[in-house]
Amino acid sequence: MLTLLISALVAAALAGTLTTSGVSSGATVFYSILGFFVTFFLIGFLLRKKMSKVQGELQESMQSAQGRMQRKIKMFQNKPGGNVKQMQRQIEMDQQAMLKQGLEFTERLEPFRKWSLMTGRQIATMRFQFYYQLKDFNKVDELLATCGFMRGPMMIDPITAAMRMARCYQKDDVAGAEKVYKSRIRWTFGERGTLLCGLMSWIYVQKGEIDEARRILLRAHEKTGNDLFQKNWEHLSNDRVKSFSNAGLGDQWYSLYLETPPTPKQQRVKQGNGRNSYGF
């Protein structure tokens, strides 16, 4: 908002100066408009540069935390006899700490909000994702309630749109999920539409609308080329509804909290003839 105000003031000052100097009205209009856009884009460039630095720090922090969790999971998988439930609780605690840290990090972006309307929406989008992953659905619903023209979280990213669709399903609002799906799928190309198609077909299966699910799966396979959709279409076409599964979509699917991910498997210690690893 301040960017628009400063740009307008620069254009007005330039127009006043040129008029006083006796410059023709055509040239005055041209240079005033040019001054507005140059100022607007210059401020925008400097703003994005500063924001990118803060966002880069957030991304680096998140990647570091994810790396530590992945190492813990590998250690658990390679260590036989470990306590599965204890490991799951530890990973969940680490994930919660990472998400809360990310949520707190968004406060560092607040000073940029006054400079642009889009900055406020970017902050709202980040907080929406963090609150959803923290399962704080009251906060999620509060943010969704602010959605409107140039307000609230942006649904440009497929994972954000999928979270909103999942929340609609959790509130028994299939029509709302369909609305989000139809508005976003037309703007997604290739694999970017995979999660949205998988989720919408899953919702239809849960509601017993098998024909609608098959229609989505058929178009999804043509659009994304993902063989998972072909397999699920075959399952539904042959009355194997229980075989329908989106597990192949991986972590993105389970991050919607609609299904529980499988427990990590441990490697078994091979034993033979009562001998230990040293052969005696």
LINHUPE-V87248 format. One record per pair of residues at least 24 apart in sequence whose C-alpha atoms are under 8 Angstrom apart, sorted by the first residue. I is the first residue (numbers start at 0). J is the second residue. D is the distance in whole Angstrom. If there is no record, write none. Layout:
i=I j=J d=D
i=I j=J d=D
//
This chain:
i=0 j=113 d=6
i=0 j=114 d=5
i=0 j=115 d=5
i=0 j=116 d=6
i=1 j=113 d=6
i=1 j=114 d=5
i=1 j=115 d=7
i=2 j=39 d=6
i=2 j=42 d=7
i=2 j=43 d=7
i=2 j=114 d=5
i=2 j=115 d=7
i=3 j=39 d=7
i=5 j=38 d=8
i=5 j=39 d=8
i=6 j=34 d=8
i=6 j=35 d=5
i=6 j=36 d=7
i=6 j=38 d=5
i=6 j=39 d=5
i=7 j=35 d=6
i=9 j=34 d=7
i=9 j=35 d=6
i=9 j=38 d=7
i=10 j=34 d=5
i=10 j=35 d=5
i=46 j=111 d=8
i=50 j=108 d=7
i=50 j=111 d=8
i=53 j=107 d=7
i=53 j=108 d=7
i=57 j=101 d=7
i=57 j=104 d=7
i=61 j=97 d=7
i=61 j=101 d=7
i=64 j=93 d=8
i=64 j=97 d=6
i=65 j=94 d=8
i=68 j=93 d=7
i=68 j=94 d=8
i=72 j=263 d=8
i=75 j=265 d=7
i=76 j=263 d=7
i=76 j=264 d=6
i=76 j=265 d=4
i=76 j=266 d=6
i=77 j=265 d=6
i=77 j=266 d=6
i=78 j=265 d=7
i=78 j=266 d=7
i=79 j=265 d=6
i=79 j=266 d=6
i=79 j=267 d=6
i=79 j=268 d=7
i=83 j=262 d=8
i=95 j=133 d=7
i=98 j=129 d=6
i=98 j=132 d=7
i=98 j=133 d=7
i=99 j=129 d=8
i=99 j=133 d=8
i=101 j=129 d=7
i=102 j=126 d=6
i=102 j=129 d=6
i=102 j=130 d=8
i=116 j=149 d=7
i=117 j=149 d=7
i=119 j=150 d=8
i=119 j=151 d=8
i=120 j=149 d=7
i=120 j=150 d=6
i=120 j=151 d=5
i=120 j=152 d=5
i=120 j=153 d=6
i=121 j=152 d=7
i=121 j=153 d=7
i=122 j=152 d=8
i=123 j=151 d=6
i=123 j=152 d=5
i=123 j=153 d=8
i=124 j=151 d=7
i=124 j=152 d=4
i=124 j=153 d=6
i=124 j=154 d=8
i=124 j=159 d=8
i=125 j=152 d=8
i=127 j=152 d=7
i=128 j=159 d=7
i=128 j=162 d=8
i=131 j=162 d=7
i=132 j=254 d=7
i=132 j=255 d=8
i=154 j=183 d=8
i=155 j=183 d=7
i=157 j=183 d=8
i=157 j=187 d=8
i=157 j=191 d=7
i=157 j=192 d=7
i=157 j=194 d=7
i=157 j=195 d=7
i=158 j=194 d=7
i=158 j=195 d=8
i=158 j=251 d=7
i=160 j=195 d=8
i=161 j=194 d=7
i=161 j=195 d=6
i=161 j=198 d=7
i=161 j=255 d=8
i=162 j=255 d=6
i=165 j=198 d=8
i=165 j=255 d=7
i=165 j=257 d=8
i=168 j=202 d=7
i=173 j=202 d=8
i=188 j=222 d=7
i=188 j=223 d=8
i=189 j=222 d=6
i=189 j=223 d=5
i=189 j=224 d=8
i=190 j=223 d=5
i=190 j=224 d=8
i=190 j=225 d=8
i=191 j=223 d=8
i=192 j=219 d=8
i=192 j=222 d=8
i=192 j=223 d=7
i=193 j=219 d=7
i=193 j=223 d=6
i=193 j=225 d=8
i=194 j=248 d=7
i=194 j=251 d=7
i=194 j=252 d=7
i=197 j=228 d=8
i=197 j=245 d=7
i=201 j=245 d=8
i=204 j=240 d=8
i=209 j=235 d=7
//
